[in-house]
Amino acid sequence: MVILWQRPIVGSYTALCINGCSLATLAGFLSRLFFILAFRDNNAMQKIYHQRIQSGSLQSDKHQHSAVNALQQRLDSLARGNQPQSLYLFGPVGRGKTLLMDLFYQYLPKDKAIRLHYHHFMAKIHTALNQRQGEADPMEAIASSWAQQYSVICLDEFFVEDIGDAMILARLWEALFNNGVTLVTTSNAPPKELYKGGLARHRFEPTIDLLNKECECLDLGLGIDYRRLKNTDLPFYLKQGTQKQLRSVAEKQFGETLRCSSVSVMNRSIHSLWRNNNVIGFEFMALCSGPRSQRDYMELAAQYSAIAVHGVPTFSYLPDKDLVHGVEETYQREHQTNSVSKLDNEARRFIALVDECYDNKCLLILTAETDIDKLYQAKQLEFPFRRCVSRLFEMQQWGNSMKGNTLVKRRQSVPES
């Protein structure tokens, strides 16, 4: 079987024989064919975006318009066979960063591009590092291998909060850029704000300079939080709700549940309340206190359509101790004082839970001590908690997309490899 098509712009004909080819080869061919056909209609992504504005599903936004133009330029460059400049989109929560990345990724050839949330990206790096233990320069080897697989890496929610991850990212992105990989990323903060106040931040500053050098940085502005425009009620957020009320809401959406005293997650037992094949219930402290990690939430969000959590507390400012940064484990801390709340560890895990559920289209049904806007009253995690609040508000709209006991996914699932 021989297929002929005309490549846009270049104008030459290419023939490909696919008799006996593998499914992976055929999938790659079809992905590239879609990419080429899409660009016979120039500015395809821009047209889709403006059609949504004209239909009323999106509002006109000058900052988004600039970002769409920048993303379209990258697609045009790829269509011509060129490697485009990296792009760093940043702005407050709810400004449409995920929507823009959805549109952009839709038109990329999937055999040469990958899209990952930051947490999944770091998990992928750690897995690769474990596989290359003992090598002289594992980071360069990983970058070289990924450069052969991907021309473009799309990274959602770029942020840095751990010194180990900061050092890994510093070395990896230098190697990836040197290998010609294009980064397209979204973040709530500009590069200069990444890892602000973190341990040994001065060691991460060269990476900030590298991002500013390699990326075009676009600010999406201090406009409307679009996630909150349509919210009139909070069907899945029960302020001072009881455990019985939580179960009732869950069963109304997902059917009858049975008592379940514990479940195994990442080969560890976690105390639970009740469950069925679609939804599972937990006490907040069982799920967000103690030895829990992002991977626990990855597994749960992938397995269930919804997770119900009873008793989300107010993360009020309760000083644990004042930490004056000095020298610790050979790292020089910044000379400043941070006040740490006793509940900040639980708050970090709660943010991770919300992020993972949001990205997996897994509904969170919550009972909580206070209003969404008032959940976090401490200082240290104030910035990342804004994203958490915005995403909880958007989840209140997901009930309009439910059929039977299964949550209809709001957007196409994103492959990780």
N, C-alpha and C positions, 0 to 999 in steps of 0.2 A: 504494500500500500504506500503510495507516494502522495504527500500533501504539498501543494504550492501556496505560498502567500507572498504578498508584497510588503516589505518593511517600509513603514512611513518614513519620510524625510530622506532616507538613503535612496530608496526607490529601486533597489535591486531585488531580484527574486531569489528565494532560497528554497531548496527542496530537502525534505527529510523523509527517510525511509523508516517506518516504525514497525515493520513486520518483525514479530518475535521480540520486541523490546519489552523491558520490564515495566511493571505498573508505575514504579517510581519515575522511570524515564518518561513514560507517557504523561504522568501527572505534571512533571516539569515542563514538558512540551506544551501541554494545554495551558499551563499557567502563563508561559511566555506568549503563546498565541493570543490569550485574552488580553495581556498587557499591550501587545502590538495593535490588536484590533481596537482597543480602547483609545489608543492615541491616533487612530485615523480621524477621530473626532477630537480636534485640538481642545485643550482646556477642559477636558471631561470632568475633572474634579471640581473646578470652579463652577461649571454649569450645574452640576448636581447641587452644590451649595446654594447657588442663587435660585434654583428651582424650589428648594425648601423654604427660602425666604419668601418667594412669591406665593407659595401655597399656604403660608402662615404657620408652618411647623417650626420655623426659626425666626428670630428677630434680627433685623439688620444691626450689625455691630462693626464699627470701623476697625477695631483691633483684630477681630476674627477675620475680617476681609483681608487685612495685611498678612495674617498667618496663612490663609488659604492661598494667596498669591505666592508666598514663599514656598509652600509645599508643592504647588503646581510647578514651580520652577525646578524643583528637584525631580519631579516625575518627568518633565520635559527633557532634562539633562540625561536621565537614565534611558529614555527612549532613543536618544541620539547616540547611545553607547558610551557616554561620559560618566565619570564619577562625580556626583555633586558635592558641594560643601555641606558639612554637618549643620544641623539646625537645633537650637535649644529654645523651646517655647516655655515661657514661665508666666505665672500670674496667680491671683488668689483662687480660692476654691470656687467651683461652679462657673468658671468662665468659658467652658467649652473645650478644654484641652483634650479630653478623652474623645469627644465627638470629632474633633479635627483629626486626631490620630486614626480613628475609625475610618474616616473618609480616605485618608492618605494610604493606609495599609490595604484598603480594598483594591487599589490600583497597582500595587507593587507585584512584581513576579515572585510568587511564593517560594520558588526553588532557590532564590538568591537573597531572601529577606527573612528576618525573624522578628517577632514582637513579643516582648516579655514585660511583666510588671517587675519593678526593682527587686522585690523579694525573690521572685523566681529567677531573675538574672543572677543574683548573688548565690542562690542555691545551685544553679548550673555551674558557676565558677568553682564553688567549693567541691562539687562532685568531680569536675575536671582536674582540680588540684590533687585530690585524693588519688585519682587514677594515674597521676604523673609523679608520685612521690619518688624521690631519689634522682630525678633528672636535674641536670645542672641549671637550667633556666626554664622551669615549667611555665612561667607566665608568657614568655616569648613563644614557646611551643603552642600554648593554647591560642594565643593571638594569631599565629600563623595558620593553625588548623581552622579557626573560625573564619579567617579572611578568605580561605578557599571555599568555605560553605556559604558565606553571607557577604553581599556587597553593602547591605544596609541593615543596621540593627536599630529597631524601634524600641525605645525604653520608656515605659510609663512610670510616672511618679518618682523621678530621680531625686533621691535625698541620701544623706550620709549621717549616721548617728553612732557609728562604732569605729574605734581607732583601727581595728584589724581590717574592717571593710574599706576604710579610707586608704590604707596603705596598699591593699590589693587593687583598688580602683585606680590609684595613681599609676601603678606599674602597667596595669592591663590596658588602660586607654591610651597611654603613650605608645604601647606596642601595636594596638589596633589601628590607631591613626597612621603610624608608620607603615602599616601593611595595607593602607588604602581603604579602610572600612569607613563608611559614612554613618554617623550617629544622628538619629532624629529622636529627640527626647522631650518629655514634658516634665515640669516641676512647679511646685508652688513658690520656689525661691530662685532668684538669679544666681549665677555661679558664685558670685562674691559672698552670698549668704549661706552657701553649703557648709555644713559641719561647723557652723558658727558657735563659738564657745566650747568646742570639743577638745578632748584630750590631745595634746601635741598638735594642735591645728596648723602650726607653722610648717609641719611636714606635709600637709595636704595643700598648702598654698600654691606650689608649682603646678598641681593638677588644675586648680582654678585658673591659673594663667594659661594652661594648655587648652582648657575648654573655651576660654575667651578668644584664644588665637584661632582654634580650629572651627569654631561654631559661629554661625550668625545667631545672635541672641535677640529674640523678639518678646516684648512685654505685651501681654494680653490685657493690661490695664486694670484699673480699680472699678470696673463696671458692675453690672447686675450679676448676682449669683443665680444663674438660670435654673439650678436645681430646686430653688425655693419659690419660683414664680407661681406654680400651680397648687401649692399646698394650702388646703383649707381645713383639713382635719388630720389626725394622726392615728390611723386605724391599727398600726402595728407597734405603737409606742404608748404603753399604758402607765401614765404617771401615778405612782403609789398604787399600782395594781397588785392584786393578789396572785398567788400561784394558780388558784382555780380559774381566775379570769384569763391568765396567760394560756392555760391549757385549752380553754374554751375557744379563744381566738384561733389557736393553732389547729384545733380539730374542725372548726368551721371551714377553714381553707384546705386542710389536708387530710381530713378523715379521722376516724377514731384512733386513739393511741392506747398503748398498753404500758403498764408500769415496767420500768427497766432500771435496775439499781446501778448498773455500770456498763460502760462500753470500752472496748480496746481501741486506742488510737496511737499509732506509731508504736505498737507493741507494749503500750502502757495502759493501765486501767484508770478510767476517769469516772467519777461518780456522776450518774445521770438521774433524771426524774421519770421520763416516759418517752416513748418513741413509736414510730411506725416506719415504713420504708421511705417516707418523704420528709418527715420532720422529727427532730429530737429536742428534748428539753434539758436544760442544765440550771443549776444555781450559779450565779455570777462567780463566786469565789472558787467553785470547783473548776470552772473553765478558764478563769483569768488570774488565778493566784497559784503560786507554787511553780513547779518545774514544767512550764508550758512553753512552747515555741511556735514560731510561724508555721512550721511544718505540721503541727497538730491541726491548725486551722485550715491549712491547705487540704488535708485529708478529709476533714469534716465537710468543708464547703463543696468539695468534689463529690461527696457521697450523698448529701441531702439537698433537697430543694429549699429547706428552711431550717434555721436553728433558733430555738426559743431560749431566752435567758432571763431568769428571774432575779431581781434584786440588784440592778446596776446602781452603785452608790453615787453620791455626790463626791467628786474628787476635790474636796475642799482643801484649803491651804493648812496643812498640819505639819509644822516644821519638824523634820526628823533630826537634822543637825546641819550646821553650817560647815561646808567643805571648803577649806582654803586650799587651792590647788598648789601642789609642790612637785617633788620628784617621786614617781612611783613606777616600779617595774621598768626602770631605765627610760621612761618617757617623761619629757618635761611638760607639765601642764601649764596652761595659760594662767597668769596671775590675776585671778578674779575669784569672787565668792559667789557660789550658787546655793540657793536655798532649795532643799530637796524635800518634797512631800512624802509622807509615809505611804501614800497610795499611788505614787508615780509608776512603780513597777506594774501594778494592776492596770493602770491607765495605758501604759505602753502595749500591754497584751490586748487590751480592749481595742485600741487603735488598729493593731494588727488583725484582730478578728473582723472588724468592720471592713478593712481594706480587702481582706481575702474574700469575704462574703460578697462584697460589691463587685469585685472582678470576676467572680464565678457565678454571678447572678443568683446567689443564694440569699433568700430573704431572711432578715433578722427580725424577730418578734421579741420585744423587750418589755419588762416592767422595770421602772426606775424610780428613784427617790425624788427626782425633780425634773424640770423642763429640759428638753434637749439643749437649749442654748445655755443652760446654767449647770450642765453636768461637770464641766471642768472649771474649777475656780482657783487652781494653783497657778504656778508661773512657768515652770520649766518646760512643760509640754504644750503650752498655750498655742503655739504656731501649728504643730501637726494636728492638734485636736480640732482645729477649724475644719480641716478636710473631713475628719470623722463626723462632725456635726452636719456638714453639708450633705454627706452621703446618707446619713440617717434620714434626713429630710426627703431626699429623693426616693428612698426605699418606701416611703409612705404611699407613693404613687404606683408601686408595683402591683398592688392588688387589682388594678384595672387591666392587667395583662395576664390574669390567671384563668386557667380553664381546668375545671375539675380539681384534682389534687396536685397538679404539676405547674410550677411557675414557668410561664413562657419566657424564654430568654429574650432580653431586650436588644441584644445585638449578637452577631455571629461569634461563635467561639473562636478563640485565637490559638492557633497551633504554636507549640513551644519548640518544635524542632522539625 
